[in-house]
Amino acid sequence: MTKADVVNEIAKNTGIDKVTVLATVESFMEVVKDSLSRHENVYLRGFGSFIIKERAEKTARNISKNTTIIIPAHKIPSFKPAKTFVNAVKK
């Protein structure tokens, strides 16, 4: 399902015009991105959490050059679904 599909579904279910729904969806995504870039997690009860995970420093190999490189510690965004969400998907 694409963003356009999501916008169409919401517009159909609520009766709100697509332009307004699109602006709302894009605004939501922007708020989540901004919060995560400030290292603030976003918790949506009953849906899930957008969180920042820490990755430790590790050693990797570049096979084509036969060299070893160090990948520094870094943070990545992640999504952890709520238990009710997981149970709904399992059914």
N, CA, C and O atoms as a GROMACS GRO file, in nm:
protein
  364
    1MET      N    1   0.085  -0.117   0.000
    1MET     CA    2   0.000   0.000   0.000
    1MET      C    3   0.090   0.124   0.000
    1MET      O    4   0.181   0.135   0.082
    2THR      N    5   0.064   0.214  -0.090
    2THR     CA    6   0.144   0.336  -0.102
    2THR      C    7   0.078   0.450  -0.024
    2THR      O    8  -0.033   0.435   0.028
    3LYS      N    9   0.148   0.562  -0.017
    3LYS     CA   10   0.093   0.679   0.052
    3LYS      C   11  -0.036   0.724  -0.017
    3LYS      O   12  -0.131   0.764   0.050
    4ALA      N   13  -0.040   0.718  -0.149
    4ALA     CA   14  -0.161   0.755  -0.223
    4ALA      C   15  -0.278   0.663  -0.187
    4ALA      O   16  -0.391   0.709  -0.174
    5ASP      N   17  -0.250   0.534  -0.172
    5ASP     CA   18  -0.354   0.439  -0.132
    5ASP      C   19  -0.406   0.471   0.008
    5ASP      O   20  -0.526   0.464   0.033
    6VAL      N   21  -0.316   0.505   0.098
    6VAL     CA   22  -0.355   0.541   0.235
    6VAL      C   23  -0.444   0.664   0.232
    6VAL      O   24  -0.548   0.669   0.298
    7VAL      N   25  -0.404   0.765   0.156
    7VAL     CA   26  -0.482   0.889   0.145
    7VAL      C   27  -0.620   0.859   0.088
    7VAL      O   28  -0.720   0.910   0.139
    8ASN      N   29  -0.627   0.776  -0.016
    8ASN     CA   30  -0.757   0.742  -0.075
    8ASN      C   31  -0.846   0.669   0.024
    8ASN      O   32  -0.965   0.699   0.033
    9GLU      N   33  -0.792   0.574   0.100
    9GLU     CA   34  -0.870   0.500   0.200
    9GLU      C   35  -0.924   0.593   0.308
    9GLU      O   36  -1.042   0.586   0.344
   10ILE      N   37  -0.837   0.680   0.360
   10ILE     CA   38  -0.881   0.772   0.466
   10ILE      C   39  -0.988   0.866   0.413
   10ILE      O   40  -1.088   0.891   0.481
   11ALA      N   41  -0.968   0.919   0.292
   11ALA     CA   42  -1.066   1.010   0.233
   11ALA      C   43  -1.200   0.939   0.213
   11ALA      O   44  -1.305   0.998   0.238
   12LYS      N   45  -1.196   0.815   0.168
   12LYS     CA   46  -1.318   0.738   0.145
   12LYS      C   47  -1.389   0.708   0.278
   12LYS      O   48  -1.512   0.718   0.286
   13ASN      N   49  -1.314   0.672   0.382
   13ASN     CA   50  -1.373   0.635   0.510
   13ASN      C   51  -1.426   0.754   0.590
   13ASN      O   52  -1.522   0.740   0.666
   14THR      N   53  -1.363   0.871   0.574
   14THR     CA   54  -1.402   0.986   0.656
   14THR      C   55  -1.485   1.090   0.582
   14THR      O   56  -1.555   1.170   0.644
   15GLY      N   57  -1.478   1.088   0.449
   15GLY     CA   58  -1.550   1.189   0.372
   15GLY      C   59  -1.475   1.321   0.360
   15GLY      O   60  -1.528   1.418   0.307
   16ILE      N   61  -1.352   1.325   0.409
   16ILE     CA   62  -1.269   1.445   0.398
   16ILE      C   63  -1.202   1.443   0.261
   16ILE      O   64  -1.167   1.336   0.209
   17ASP      N   65  -1.184   1.562   0.201
   17ASP     CA   66  -1.125   1.566   0.067
   17ASP      C   67  -0.979   1.521   0.070
   17ASP      O   68  -0.911   1.534   0.171
   18LYS      N   69  -0.933   1.469  -0.043
   18LYS     CA   70  -0.801   1.408  -0.053
   18LYS      C   71  -0.688   1.508  -0.026
   18LYS      O   72  -0.585   1.470   0.030
   19VAL      N   73  -0.706   1.632  -0.065
   19VAL     CA   74  -0.601   1.732  -0.046
   19VAL      C   75  -0.575   1.753   0.104
   19VAL      O   76  -0.460   1.762   0.147
   20THR      N   77  -0.682   1.761   0.181
   20THR     CA   78  -0.669   1.779   0.326
   20THR      C   79  -0.607   1.656   0.390
   20THR      O   80  -0.521   1.668   0.478
   21VAL      N   81  -0.650   1.539   0.348
   21VAL     CA   82  -0.596   1.414   0.403
   21VAL      C   83  -0.447   1.402   0.370
   21VAL      O   84  -0.368   1.364   0.455
   22LEU      N   85  -0.410   1.435   0.246
   22LEU     CA   86  -0.270   1.428   0.205
   22LEU      C   87  -0.185   1.522   0.290
   22LEU      O   88  -0.077   1.484   0.335
   23ALA      N   89  -0.233   1.644   0.312
   23ALA     CA   90  -0.159   1.741   0.394
   23ALA      C   91  -0.144   1.689   0.537
   23ALA      O   92  -0.039   1.707   0.599
   24THR      N   93  -0.247   1.624   0.589
   24THR     CA   94  -0.243   1.570   0.725
   24THR      C   95  -0.143   1.455   0.734
   24THR      O   96  -0.064   1.448   0.828
   25VAL      N   97  -0.147   1.364   0.638
   25VAL     CA   98  -0.055   1.249   0.639
   25VAL      C   99   0.089   1.296   0.626
   25VAL      O  100   0.176   1.248   0.698
   26GLU      N  101   0.115   1.390   0.536
   26GLU     CA  102   0.250   1.441   0.519
   26GLU      C  103   0.297   1.516   0.643
   26GLU      O  104   0.414   1.506   0.681
   27SER      N  105   0.207   1.590   0.707
   27SER     CA  106   0.240   1.660   0.830
   27SER      C  107   0.274   1.562   0.941
   27SER      O  108   0.368   1.584   1.016
   28PHE      N  109   0.198   1.452   0.951
   28PHE     CA  110   0.225   1.349   1.051
   28PHE      C  111   0.365   1.290   1.030
   28PHE      O  112   0.442   1.276   1.125
   29MET      N  113   0.397   1.256   0.905
   29MET     CA  114   0.527   1.198   0.876
   29MET      C  115   0.640   1.296   0.907
   29MET      O  116   0.745   1.256   0.956
   30GLU      N  117   0.618   1.423   0.880
   30GLU     CA  118   0.718   1.526   0.909
   30GLU      C  119   0.740   1.540   1.060
   30GLU      O  120   0.854   1.554   1.104
   31VAL      N  121   0.632   1.536   1.137
   31VAL     CA  122   0.643   1.546   1.283
   31VAL      C  123   0.721   1.426   1.338
   31VAL      O  124   0.805   1.443   1.426
   32VAL      N  125   0.693   1.307   1.287
   32VAL     CA  126   0.765   1.187   1.333
   32VAL      C  127   0.914   1.199   1.298
   32VAL      O  128   0.999   1.171   1.382
   33LYS      N  129   0.946   1.240   1.174
   33LYS     CA  130   1.086   1.255   1.133
   33LYS      C  131   1.157   1.358   1.218
   33LYS      O  132   1.270   1.336   1.261
   34ASP      N  133   1.092   1.473   1.243
   34ASP     CA  134   1.154   1.578   1.323
   34ASP      C  135   1.178   1.532   1.466
   34ASP      O  136   1.283   1.561   1.524
   35SER      N  137   1.082   1.461   1.523
   35SER     CA  138   1.098   1.411   1.660
   35SER      C  139   1.213   1.312   1.669
   35SER      O  140   1.294   1.320   1.761
   36LEU      N  141   1.220   1.220   1.575
   36LEU     CA  142   1.328   1.122   1.577
   36LEU      C  143   1.464   1.186   1.553
   36LEU      O  144   1.564   1.141   1.609
   37SER      N  145   1.469   1.289   1.470
   37SER     CA  146   1.597   1.357   1.446
   37SER      C  147   1.644   1.431   1.571
   37SER      O  148   1.764   1.456   1.587
   38ARG      N  149   1.551   1.466   1.661
   38ARG     CA  150   1.586   1.526   1.789
   38ARG      C  151   1.603   1.421   1.898
   38ARG      O  152   1.613   1.454   2.016
   39HIS      N  153   1.606   1.294   1.859
   39HIS     CA  154   1.622   1.179   1.949
   39HIS      C  155   1.507   1.169   2.049
   39HIS      O  156   1.528   1.129   2.164
   40GLU      N  157   1.387   1.205   2.005
   40GLU     CA  158   1.267   1.190   2.086
   40GLU      C  159   1.182   1.080   2.024
   40GLU      O  160   1.146   1.087   1.907
   41ASN      N  161   1.148   0.978   2.104
   41ASN     CA  162   1.065   0.870   2.054
   41ASN      C  163   0.921   0.915   2.041
   41ASN      O  164   0.877   1.007   2.111
   42VAL      N  165   0.846   0.851   1.952
   42VAL     CA  166   0.704   0.883   1.930
   42VAL      C  167   0.624   0.758   1.966
   42VAL      O  168   0.643   0.652   1.908
   43TYR      N  169   0.532   0.772   2.064
   43TYR     CA  170   0.452   0.661   2.112
   43TYR      C  171   0.307   0.681   2.071
   43TYR      O  172   0.247   0.784   2.104
   44LEU      N  173   0.249   0.584   1.999
   44LEU     CA  174   0.110   0.588   1.957
   44LEU      C  175   0.040   0.468   2.019
   44LEU      O  176   0.052   0.356   1.969
   45ARG      N  177  -0.033   0.491   2.127
   45ARG     CA  178  -0.097   0.383   2.201
   45ARG      C  179  -0.189   0.302   2.110
   45ARG      O  180  -0.270   0.357   2.036
   46GLY      N  181  -0.175   0.170   2.116
   46GLY     CA  182  -0.256   0.080   2.036
   46GLY      C  183  -0.204   0.059   1.895
   46GLY      O  184  -0.254  -0.028   1.823
   47PHE      N  185  -0.103   0.137   1.855
   47PHE     CA  186  -0.045   0.123   1.721
   47PHE      C  187   0.100   0.078   1.730
   47PHE      O  188   0.136  -0.027   1.678
   48GLY      N  189   0.184   0.158   1.796
   48GLY     CA  190   0.324   0.123   1.810
   48GLY      C  191   0.408   0.244   1.843
   48GLY      O  192   0.356   0.352   1.870
   49SER      N  193   0.539   0.224   1.842
   49SER     CA  194   0.633   0.329   1.878
   49SER      C  195   0.738   0.345   1.770
   49SER      O  196   0.792   0.247   1.719
   50PHE      N  197   0.767   0.468   1.736
   50PHE     CA  198   0.879   0.501   1.649
   50PHE      C  199   0.992   0.538   1.744
   50PHE      O  200   0.983   0.635   1.818
   51ILE      N  201   1.100   0.459   1.742
   51ILE     CA  202   1.207   0.477   1.839
   51ILE      C  203   1.342   0.487   1.769
   51ILE      O  204   1.356   0.451   1.652
   52ILE      N  205   1.441   0.535   1.843
   52ILE     CA  206   1.578   0.542   1.796
   52ILE      C  207   1.655   0.428   1.860
   52ILE      O  208   1.652   0.412   1.982
   53LYS      N  209   1.724   0.347   1.778
   53LYS     CA  210   1.805   0.237   1.830
   53LYS      C  211   1.953   0.271   1.811
   53LYS      O  212   1.992   0.334   1.712
   54GLU      N  213   2.032   0.228   1.907
   54GLU     CA  214   2.177   0.247   1.901
   54GLU      C  215   2.241   0.124   1.837
   54GLU      O  216   2.212   0.011   1.876
   55ARG      N  217   2.327   0.145   1.742
   55ARG     CA  218   2.405   0.037   1.683
   55ARG      C  219   2.549   0.053   1.732
   55ARG      O  220   2.606   0.161   1.724
   56ALA      N  221   2.607  -0.054   1.782
   56ALA     CA  222   2.743  -0.049   1.834
   56ALA      C  223   2.844  -0.044   1.719
   56ALA      O  224   2.813  -0.079   1.605
   57GLU      N  225   2.965   0.001   1.750
   57GLU     CA  226   3.073   0.001   1.651
   57GLU      C  227   3.105  -0.144   1.616
   57GLU      O  228   3.104  -0.232   1.702
   58LYS      N  229   3.135  -0.168   1.488
   58LYS     CA  230   3.169  -0.304   1.449
   58LYS      C  231   3.272  -0.303   1.337
   58LYS      O  232   3.291  -0.202   1.268
   59THR      N  233   3.335  -0.416   1.321
   59THR     CA  234   3.435  -0.434   1.216
   59THR      C  235   3.370  -0.509   1.101
   59THR      O  236   3.300  -0.608   1.121
   60ALA      N  237   3.394  -0.461   0.980
   60ALA     CA  238   3.339  -0.524   0.860
   60ALA      C  239   3.451  -0.545   0.760
   60ALA      O  240   3.560  -0.489   0.774
   61ARG      N  241   3.424  -0.625   0.659
   61ARG     CA  242   3.525  -0.651   0.557
   61ARG      C  243   3.474  -0.607   0.421
   61ARG      O  244   3.359  -0.630   0.384
   62ASN      N  245   3.563  -0.544   0.347
   62ASN     CA  246   3.538  -0.511   0.208
   62ASN      C  247   3.600  -0.625   0.127
   62ASN      O  248   3.722  -0.629   0.108
   63ILE      N  249   3.517  -0.715   0.079
   63ILE     CA  250   3.566  -0.836   0.015
   63ILE      C  251   3.640  -0.805  -0.116
   63ILE      O  252   3.740  -0.870  -0.146
   64SER      N  253   3.592  -0.708  -0.192
   64SER     CA  254   3.654  -0.681  -0.322
   64SER      C  255   3.796  -0.626  -0.307
   64SER      O  256   3.882  -0.653  -0.391
   65LYS      N  257   3.822  -0.548  -0.200
   65LYS     CA  258   3.956  -0.491  -0.179
   65LYS      C  259   4.034  -0.570  -0.073
   65LYS      O  260   4.151  -0.541  -0.048
   66ASN      N  261   3.968  -0.668  -0.011
   66ASN     CA  262   4.030  -0.749   0.094
   66ASN      C  263   4.085  -0.662   0.207
   66ASN      O  264   4.198  -0.680   0.253
   67THR      N  265   4.002  -0.567   0.252
   67THR     CA  266   4.041  -0.479   0.362
   67THR      C  267   3.937  -0.485   0.472
   67THR      O  268   3.824  -0.529   0.451
   68THR      N  269   3.978  -0.441   0.588
   68THR     CA  270   3.889  -0.435   0.704
   68THR      C  271   3.854  -0.289   0.728
   68THR      O  272   3.941  -0.202   0.724
   69ILE      N  273   3.728  -0.263   0.755
   69ILE     CA  274   3.686  -0.126   0.785
   69ILE      C  275   3.609  -0.126   0.917
   69ILE      O  276   3.550  -0.227   0.957
   70ILE      N  277   3.613  -0.013   0.983
   70ILE     CA  278   3.540   0.005   1.109
   70ILE      C  279   3.414   0.085   1.079
   70ILE      O  280   3.421   0.194   1.023
   71ILE      N  281   3.300   0.029   1.116
   71ILE     CA  282   3.173   0.102   1.104
   71ILE      C  283   3.146   0.163   1.241
   71ILE      O  284   3.126   0.091   1.338
   72PRO      N  285   3.144   0.296   1.249
   72PRO     CA  286   3.127   0.360   1.380
   72PRO      C  287   2.989   0.336   1.440
   72PRO      O  288   2.894   0.300   1.369
   73ALA      N  289   2.978   0.356   1.570
   73ALA     CA  290   2.849   0.347   1.638
   73ALA      C  291   2.757   0.452   1.579
   73ALA      O  292   2.801   0.564   1.549
   74HIS      N  293   2.630   0.418   1.562
   74HIS     CA  294   2.535   0.513   1.505
   74HIS      C  295   2.394   0.481   1.553
   74HIS      O  296   2.369   0.376   1.612
   75LYS      N  297   2.304   0.573   1.527
   75LYS     CA  298   2.164   0.557   1.566
   75LYS      C  299   2.079   0.541   1.441
   75LYS      O  300   2.104   0.604   1.338
   76ILE      N  301   1.976   0.454   1.451
   76ILE     CA  302   1.886   0.434   1.338
   76ILE      C  303   1.742   0.439   1.387
   76ILE      O  304   1.714   0.402   1.501
   77PRO      N  305   1.650   0.485   1.302
   77PRO     CA  306   1.509   0.483   1.340
   77PRO      C  307   1.453   0.341   1.330
   77PRO      O  308   1.499   0.261   1.248
   78SER      N  309   1.354   0.312   1.414
   78SER     CA  310   1.294   0.180   1.416
   78SER      C  311   1.148   0.193   1.455
   78SER      O  312   1.107   0.292   1.516
   79PHE      N  313   1.068   0.092   1.420
   79PHE     CA  314   0.927   0.089   1.459
   79PHE      C  315   0.902  -0.038   1.538
   79PHE      O  316   0.939  -0.147   1.495
   80LYS      N  317   0.839  -0.023   1.653
   80LYS     CA  318   0.802  -0.137   1.736
   80LYS      C  319   0.651  -0.138   1.748
   80LYS      O  320   0.594  -0.049   1.811
   81PRO      N  321   0.584  -0.237   1.689
   81PRO     CA  322   0.437  -0.239   1.694
   81PRO      C  323   0.385  -0.272   1.834
   81PRO      O  324   0.451  -0.342   1.911
   82ALA      N  325   0.267  -0.220   1.866
   82ALA     CA  326   0.202  -0.249   1.993
   82ALA      C  327   0.149  -0.392   1.991
   82ALA      O  328   0.127  -0.450   1.885
   83LYS      N  329   0.130  -0.449   2.111
   83LYS     CA  330   0.082  -0.587   2.120
   83LYS      C  331  -0.053  -0.605   2.053
   83LYS      O  332  -0.077  -0.707   1.987
   84THR      N  333  -0.142  -0.507   2.068
   84THR     CA  334  -0.275  -0.518   2.006
   84THR      C  335  -0.262  -0.518   1.854
   84THR      O  336  -0.338  -0.586   1.785
   85PHE      N  337  -0.168  -0.440   1.801
   85PHE     CA  338  -0.142  -0.435   1.658
   85PHE      C  339  -0.090  -0.571   1.610
   85PHE      O  340  -0.138  -0.623   1.509
   86VAL      N  341   0.006  -0.627   1.681
   86VAL     CA  342   0.063  -0.757   1.644
   86VAL      C  343  -0.044  -0.865   1.646
   86VAL      O  344  -0.052  -0.947   1.555
   87ASN      N  345  -0.127  -0.865   1.751
   87ASN     CA  346  -0.233  -0.965   1.761
   87ASN      C  347  -0.335  -0.952   1.648
   87ASN      O  348  -0.386  -1.053   1.599
   88ALA      N  349  -0.367  -0.828   1.607
   88ALA     CA  350  -0.461  -0.807   1.498
   88ALA      C  351  -0.406  -0.860   1.366
   88ALA      O  352  -0.480  -0.914   1.284
   89VAL      N  353  -0.275  -0.846   1.346
   89VAL     CA  354  -0.212  -0.894   1.223
   89VAL      C  355  -0.205  -1.046   1.222
   89VAL      O  356  -0.218  -1.108   1.117
   90LYS      N  357  -0.184  -1.107   1.340
   90LYS     CA  358  -0.174  -1.252   1.349
   90LYS      C  359  -0.305  -1.321   1.314
   90LYS      O  360  -0.304  -1.433   1.263
   91LYS      N  361  -0.418  -1.257   1.342
   91LYS     CA  362  -0.549  -1.320   1.318
   91LYS      C  363  -0.586  -1.324   1.174
   91LYS      O  364  -0.692  -1.374   1.138
   0.00000   0.00000   0.00000
